[in-house]
């Protein structure tokens, strides 16, 4: 039961399009009028071997209202609350959220009345607050229901995160990964998190300008046309010079660094970070370390310095945290590209990230060669596919390490799936 609840919790963090794609892969396409909760029920039914009958197809009645139950986890992830996507959302964002009697489905009229009361309570709390507001700044972790939380301590959820109501999200056209600065009020007696009251800047710009920016998916992708030179000329960059000679990297490249275990993938990645920081100070660097050792995180943080961001999830953390920070990091990169910036995301390593996605994705009982489930690669492919050079200006380059020759057939299947999407592949040996 716990496994099923954790899977439901994971599915609730995905948007409706992703859920529809997963259900279709499992063998049954949901109705266009199916609610998100019904699609989740359909996915879980199909993953359990059922025929998926009823849930996502019976959506004709406008009075039907389904409440999604949310599971409790110990992941330290404040994304598993059972909450409604409206201005009435209480600022509850903690890892100890649990399923209780409030999660049971209620009649539609009763739920609508409750929503109205909660909305009035939140509006009253904002209007009655007469203390000094507290500055708040962080990255927006937006939910599919429309509200979000401002992650103030890096990319990992915490008790200090500020709740962002739907009203502010719609008013300024906020998107997942935006860096927002504003003012917040403390949580009241019935809330667990502070609440954002106003927005002063979005991505270091005027908040009103955020509504007119282009959408990442609407930007025109083109082939890389400008090189990212790695050679520094200081005599300590032999690996960087070799890469420039045999596998030059362009802005917007989608590259894999493939090597067996203990072949020096992390060392090469460290050299690339130093070179990019020295030669391309205008590019924004994001180093994503998944399932990594803490000493490697320290080494990379010192190599990068103040020249970018290190986003890390250690090997002792649960897989849903790996997936969560990877999703938020790639959305942050997309927001920068929308502003015309050149962004380089370095991933060490994408094999471990793909394993985390595979663990968090419901099984479809359709197995690929190597024992990998058919739905396991949807998340990694979407992550890797974000790399591109855009015609309007800006680029997103992704360089990721991948493991091979380790005796794991699933890792070989992951590499085979990603190799087809890569337009650069660098192989290392011992």
C-alpha positions as CSV (number, residue, x, y, z in Angstrom):
1,X,0.0,0.0,0.0
2,X,2.8,2.4,0.8
3,X,4.4,1.9,-2.6
4,X,1.1,2.7,-4.3
5,X,0.6,5.8,-2.2
6,X,4.2,7.0,-3.0
7,X,3.5,6.5,-6.7
8,X,0.3,8.5,-6.5
9,X,2.2,11.2,-4.7
10,X,4.8,11.2,-7.5
11,X,2.1,11.3,-10.2
12,X,0.3,14.3,-8.5
13,X,3.4,16.4,-9.1
14,X,3.2,15.9,-12.9
15,X,1.1,18.1,-15.1
16,X,-1.9,16.8,-17.1
17,X,0.0,16.4,-20.4
18,X,2.7,14.2,-18.8
19,X,0.0,12.0,-17.2
20,X,-1.8,11.7,-20.5
21,X,1.4,10.6,-22.2
22,X,2.1,8.0,-19.5
23,X,-1.4,6.6,-19.7
24,X,-1.2,6.4,-23.5
25,X,2.1,4.6,-23.2
26,X,0.5,2.1,-20.9
27,X,-2.1,1.3,-23.5
28,X,-5.2,3.5,-22.9
29,X,-5.6,7.2,-23.9
30,X,-7.6,9.2,-21.4
31,X,-10.7,11.2,-22.5
32,X,-10.0,14.9,-23.3
33,X,-12.5,15.8,-20.4
34,X,-10.8,13.5,-17.9
35,X,-9.7,15.2,-14.7
36,X,-6.2,14.9,-13.4
37,X,-7.2,12.7,-10.5
38,X,-9.1,10.3,-12.9
39,X,-6.0,10.0,-15.2
40,X,-3.9,9.1,-12.1
41,X,-6.4,6.5,-11.1
42,X,-6.3,5.1,-14.7
43,X,-2.5,5.0,-14.7
44,X,-2.4,3.1,-11.4
45,X,-5.1,0.7,-12.6
46,X,-3.2,0.0,-15.8
47,X,0.1,-0.4,-14.0
48,X,-1.5,-2.9,-11.7
49,X,-2.6,-5.0,-14.7
50,X,-6.2,-3.8,-14.9
51,X,-8.0,-2.7,-18.1
52,X,-8.3,0.9,-17.0
53,X,-12.1,0.9,-17.4
54,X,-14.2,3.7,-16.2
55,X,-12.1,6.2,-14.3
56,X,-10.8,8.5,-17.1
57,X,-13.6,7.8,-19.5
58,X,-16.6,8.6,-17.4
59,X,-16.2,12.4,-17.2
60,X,-19.5,13.6,-18.8
61,X,-21.2,14.6,-15.5
62,X,-20.3,18.2,-14.6
63,X,-21.2,17.5,-11.0
64,X,-18.6,14.8,-10.4
65,X,-15.8,16.0,-8.2
66,X,-12.9,13.8,-7.4
67,X,-10.4,14.4,-4.6
68,X,-6.9,13.0,-5.0
69,X,-5.5,11.4,-1.9
70,X,-1.9,12.3,-1.1
71,X,0.6,9.9,0.6
72,X,3.0,10.8,3.4
73,X,6.7,10.3,2.7
74,X,10.0,10.8,4.5
75,X,11.7,12.3,1.5
76,X,12.1,15.7,3.0
77,X,10.1,16.9,0.0
78,X,7.5,19.5,0.7
79,X,5.6,18.7,-2.5
80,X,3.3,16.0,-1.3
81,X,0.5,18.0,0.2
82,X,-3.2,17.3,-0.4
83,X,-4.1,20.7,-1.5
84,X,-6.4,22.6,-3.9
85,X,-5.1,24.8,-6.7
86,X,-6.9,28.0,-5.8
87,X,-6.4,31.2,-3.9
88,X,-7.8,29.4,-1.0
89,X,-4.8,27.1,-0.7
90,X,-3.4,27.0,2.9
91,X,0.3,27.5,3.0
92,X,1.0,23.9,4.0
93,X,4.2,22.5,2.5
94,X,5.8,19.9,4.7
95,X,7.2,16.4,4.3
96,X,5.0,15.1,7.1
97,X,1.7,15.6,5.2
98,X,-0.5,12.6,5.7
99,X,-3.7,11.1,4.4
100,X,-6.6,11.9,6.8
101,X,-10.3,12.3,6.8
102,X,-10.1,15.6,4.9
103,X,-9.0,13.7,1.8
104,X,-12.2,11.8,1.3
105,X,-14.3,12.9,-1.6
106,X,-17.1,15.4,-0.7
107,X,-20.2,16.2,-2.6
108,X,-19.6,18.9,-5.2
109,X,-21.7,21.6,-3.6
110,X,-20.1,21.0,-0.1
111,X,-16.6,21.3,-1.6
112,X,-17.4,24.5,-3.4
113,X,-18.8,26.0,-0.2
114,X,-15.6,24.9,1.7
115,X,-13.4,26.4,-1.0
116,X,-15.2,29.7,-0.7
117,X,-14.8,29.8,3.1
118,X,-11.1,29.0,2.8
119,X,-10.6,31.7,0.2
120,X,-12.3,34.2,2.4
121,X,-10.1,33.1,5.3
122,X,-6.9,33.5,3.3
123,X,-8.0,36.9,2.0
124,X,-8.9,38.0,5.5
125,X,-5.5,36.9,6.8
126,X,-3.7,39.0,4.1
127,X,-5.9,42.0,4.8
128,X,-5.7,41.8,8.6
129,X,-1.9,41.5,8.6
130,X,-0.5,44.8,9.8
131,X,3.1,43.8,10.8
132,X,6.3,44.4,8.9
133,X,6.6,42.2,5.8
134,X,9.6,39.9,5.5
135,X,11.7,39.9,2.4
136,X,11.5,36.6,0.5
137,X,13.5,35.4,-2.5
138,X,13.8,32.0,-4.2
139,X,13.0,29.8,-7.1
140,X,9.4,29.1,-7.8
141,X,8.3,25.5,-7.6
142,X,5.0,25.6,-9.4
143,X,2.4,22.9,-9.0
144,X,0.0,21.8,-11.8
145,X,-2.9,23.1,-9.8
146,X,-1.7,26.6,-10.3
147,X,-0.2,27.6,-6.9
148,X,3.4,27.1,-5.9
149,X,6.1,27.5,-3.2
150,X,9.1,29.8,-3.2
151,X,12.2,27.6,-2.5
152,X,14.3,29.9,-0.4
153,X,17.1,27.4,0.5
154,X,18.3,26.2,-2.9
155,X,16.2,23.6,-4.7
156,X,15.3,21.5,-1.7
157,X,11.9,22.1,0.0
158,X,12.1,23.5,3.5
159,X,9.8,24.9,6.2
160,X,10.9,28.4,5.3
161,X,9.5,28.2,1.8
162,X,6.8,30.8,1.1
163,X,3.5,29.8,-0.4
164,X,2.7,31.6,-3.7
165,X,-1.1,31.9,-4.3
166,X,-2.7,31.3,-7.7
167,X,-3.6,35.0,-7.9
168,X,0.0,36.2,-8.0
169,X,0.9,33.4,-10.4
170,X,-1.7,34.5,-12.9
171,X,-1.2,38.2,-12.4
172,X,2.5,38.1,-13.3
173,X,2.5,35.0,-15.6
174,X,4.9,33.2,-13.2
175,X,6.5,29.9,-14.3
176,X,8.3,27.1,-12.7
177,X,11.9,28.0,-12.2
178,X,11.5,31.7,-12.0
179,X,13.6,33.5,-9.4
180,X,11.2,35.8,-7.5
181,X,11.8,38.5,-5.0
182,X,9.0,39.9,-2.9
183,X,7.6,40.3,0.6
184,X,5.9,37.7,2.7
185,X,4.0,37.4,6.0
186,X,4.5,34.7,8.6
187,X,2.3,31.7,8.7
188,X,-0.7,32.1,10.9
189,X,-2.1,29.5,13.3
190,X,-3.6,27.3,10.7
191,X,-0.7,27.4,8.2
192,X,2.7,25.8,8.1
193,X,4.5,28.1,5.6
194,X,4.8,31.8,5.2
195,X,2.7,33.4,2.4
196,X,4.0,35.6,-0.4
197,X,2.1,38.9,-0.4
198,X,3.7,40.8,-3.2
199,X,6.2,40.4,-6.1
200,X,8.9,43.0,-6.6
201,X,11.0,41.3,-9.3
202,X,11.0,38.3,-11.6
203,X,14.4,37.0,-12.8
204,X,16.0,40.3,-11.7
205,X,13.5,42.3,-13.9
206,X,10.3,44.1,-13.5
207,X,7.5,41.7,-12.7
208,X,5.1,43.1,-15.3
209,X,7.6,42.3,-18.0
210,X,7.3,38.6,-17.2
211,X,3.9,38.4,-18.8
212,X,5.2,39.4,-22.2
213,X,8.1,36.9,-22.5
214,X,8.1,34.0,-25.0
215,X,7.4,30.5,-24.0
216,X,10.4,28.1,-24.2
217,X,8.4,25.6,-26.3
218,X,7.6,28.3,-28.9
219,X,11.2,29.2,-29.5
220,X,12.6,27.9,-32.8
221,X,15.4,25.3,-32.3
222,X,18.3,25.4,-34.8
223,X,21.7,23.6,-35.1
224,X,24.6,24.9,-32.9
225,X,26.5,27.6,-34.7
226,X,28.9,29.0,-32.0
227,X,31.6,27.0,-30.2
228,X,32.2,26.7,-26.5
229,X,36.0,26.7,-26.5
230,X,37.5,24.8,-23.5
231,X,41.2,25.3,-23.9
232,X,42.5,27.7,-21.3
233,X,46.1,27.9,-22.3
234,X,47.5,27.5,-18.7
235,X,49.2,24.1,-19.3
236,X,46.8,22.3,-17.0
237,X,44.0,21.7,-19.5
238,X,45.1,18.7,-21.6
239,X,41.6,17.1,-21.4
240,X,40.0,20.4,-22.5
241,X,42.3,20.8,-25.4
242,X,41.6,17.2,-26.6
243,X,37.9,17.8,-26.5
244,X,38.3,21.0,-28.6
245,X,40.2,18.9,-31.2
246,X,38.2,15.7,-31.4
247,X,34.7,16.6,-30.1
248,X,34.2,20.4,-30.2
249,X,31.2,21.6,-28.2
250,X,28.7,24.1,-29.6
251,X,26.1,26.2,-27.9
252,X,22.9,24.2,-27.8
253,X,24.7,20.9,-28.0
254,X,23.1,17.7,-26.5
255,X,26.2,15.7,-25.5
256,X,27.0,12.5,-23.7
257,X,30.3,11.7,-22.0
258,X,30.2,7.8,-22.0
259,X,32.7,5.8,-19.9
260,X,33.0,2.7,-17.7
261,X,33.1,3.1,-13.9
262,X,36.3,4.7,-12.5
263,X,37.4,6.0,-15.9
264,X,37.4,9.7,-14.8
265,X,34.1,11.0,-15.9
266,X,33.8,13.3,-12.9
267,X,37.4,14.6,-13.4
268,X,36.6,15.5,-17.0
269,X,33.4,17.2,-15.9
270,X,35.4,19.2,-13.4
271,X,37.9,20.3,-16.1
272,X,35.0,21.4,-18.3
273,X,33.5,23.5,-15.5
274,X,36.8,25.3,-15.0
275,X,37.2,26.0,-18.7
276,X,33.7,27.3,-19.1
277,X,34.1,29.5,-16.1
278,X,37.3,30.9,-17.5
279,X,36.4,31.3,-21.2
280,X,32.6,31.9,-21.1
281,X,31.9,34.0,-18.0
282,X,28.7,35.3,-19.7
283,X,27.2,31.8,-19.8
284,X,25.1,30.6,-16.8
285,X,26.4,27.3,-15.5
286,X,24.2,24.8,-13.6
287,X,25.9,21.7,-12.4
288,X,23.5,18.9,-11.5
289,X,24.9,16.1,-9.3
290,X,22.5,13.2,-8.9
291,X,23.0,10.3,-6.4
292,X,26.5,11.7,-5.8
293,X,29.1,11.4,-3.0
294,X,29.3,14.4,-0.7
295,X,33.1,14.9,-1.3
296,X,32.4,15.2,-5.0
297,X,29.8,17.9,-4.3
298,X,32.4,19.8,-2.3
299,X,35.0,19.5,-5.1
300,X,32.6,20.7,-7.8
301,X,31.4,23.6,-5.6
302,X,34.9,24.8,-5.1
303,X,35.7,24.4,-8.8
304,X,32.7,26.4,-9.8
305,X,33.0,29.1,-7.2
306,X,30.6,32.0,-7.8
307,X,30.4,31.3,-11.5
308,X,27.2,29.3,-11.4
309,X,24.9,26.9,-9.4
310,X,25.6,23.5,-8.0
311,X,22.4,21.5,-7.6
312,X,23.0,18.3,-5.7
313,X,21.1,15.3,-4.3
314,X,23.3,12.9,-2.4
315,X,23.3,9.1,-2.7
316,X,21.5,8.7,0.7
317,X,18.5,10.7,-0.5
318,X,15.3,9.1,-1.9
319,X,14.8,8.9,-5.6
320,X,11.8,11.3,-5.6
321,X,14.2,14.0,-4.4
322,X,16.6,13.3,-7.3
323,X,13.7,13.7,-9.8
324,X,12.3,16.8,-8.1
325,X,15.6,18.8,-8.1
326,X,16.3,17.7,-11.7
327,X,12.9,18.9,-12.9
328,X,13.3,22.3,-11.1
329,X,16.8,22.8,-12.4
330,X,15.9,22.2,-16.0
331,X,12.9,24.5,-15.7
332,X,15.3,27.2,-14.2
333,X,17.5,26.8,-17.3
334,X,14.5,27.2,-19.6
335,X,13.5,30.5,-17.9
336,X,17.0,31.8,-18.5
337,X,16.9,30.8,-22.2
338,X,13.6,32.6,-22.6
339,X,15.4,35.8,-21.5
340,X,18.0,35.2,-24.2
341,X,20.8,33.8,-22.0
342,X,23.3,31.1,-22.9
343,X,22.9,28.3,-20.3
344,X,25.1,25.2,-19.8
345,X,23.7,22.3,-17.7
346,X,26.3,19.7,-16.7
347,X,24.8,16.4,-15.4
348,X,26.8,13.8,-13.4
349,X,25.3,11.5,-14.2
350,X,22.2,11.0,-16.3
351,X,22.3,7.2,-15.9
352,X,21.6,7.6,-12.2
353,X,18.9,10.2,-13.0
354,X,17.3,7.8,-15.4
355,X,17.3,5.1,-12.7
356,X,15.5,7.5,-10.3
357,X,12.9,8.3,-13.0
358,X,12.4,4.6,-13.5
359,X,11.8,4.0,-9.8
360,X,9.3,6.8,-9.6
361,X,7.4,6.0,-12.7
362,X,4.5,3.4,-12.5
363,X,5.3,0.2,-14.3
364,X,3.6,-0.5,-17.6
365,X,4.5,-4.2,-17.8
366,X,5.9,-3.5,-21.2
367,X,9.6,-4.2,-21.0
368,X,12.3,-2.9,-23.3
369,X,15.6,-4.8,-24.0
370,X,17.7,-4.8,-20.9
371,X,14.7,-5.1,-18.5
372,X,13.9,-1.4,-18.6
373,X,10.2,-0.5,-18.4
374,X,8.7,1.2,-21.5
375,X,7.6,4.3,-19.5
376,X,10.9,4.7,-17.5
377,X,12.6,6.8,-20.2
378,X,9.9,9.4,-20.7
379,X,11.3,11.7,-18.0
380,X,15.0,11.4,-18.9
381,X,14.2,12.0,-22.6
382,X,12.2,15.1,-21.8
383,X,15.1,16.4,-19.7
384,X,17.7,15.7,-22.4
385,X,15.5,17.0,-25.2
386,X,15.4,20.5,-23.6
387,X,19.0,21.2,-25.0
388,X,18.8,23.4,-28.1
389,X,20.1,26.5,-29.8
390,X,17.3,28.9,-30.4
391,X,16.9,31.2,-33.4
392,X,15.6,34.1,-31.3
393,X,18.8,34.2,-29.2
394,X,20.0,32.1,-26.3
395,X,20.9,28.5,-26.0
396,X,20.6,25.5,-23.6
397,X,23.6,23.1,-23.7
398,X,23.4,19.8,-21.8
399,X,26.5,17.7,-21.2
400,X,25.8,14.6,-19.3
401,X,27.9,11.6,-18.1
402,X,26.6,8.1,-18.8
403,X,27.9,4.8,-17.5
404,X,28.7,1.8,-19.7
405,X,30.5,-1.6,-19.4
406,X,29.4,-2.1,-15.8
407,X,27.6,-5.4,-16.3
408,X,24.2,-3.7,-15.8
409,X,21.9,-4.4,-18.8
410,X,19.5,-1.6,-17.7
411,X,22.3,1.0,-17.8
412,X,23.1,-0.2,-21.4
413,X,19.4,0.2,-22.3
414,X,19.4,3.7,-20.9
415,X,22.5,4.6,-22.9
416,X,20.9,3.2,-26.1
417,X,17.8,5.3,-25.6
418,X,19.7,8.5,-25.0
419,X,22.3,8.0,-27.7
420,X,19.7,8.5,-30.4
421,X,18.8,11.9,-29.1
422,X,22.4,13.1,-28.5
423,X,24.3,15.1,-31.2
424,X,27.6,14.7,-29.5
425,X,29.1,11.6,-27.9
426,X,32.5,11.5,-26.2
427,X,33.8,8.1,-25.1
428,X,36.4,7.6,-22.4
429,X,38.3,4.4,-21.5
430,X,40.6,3.3,-18.7
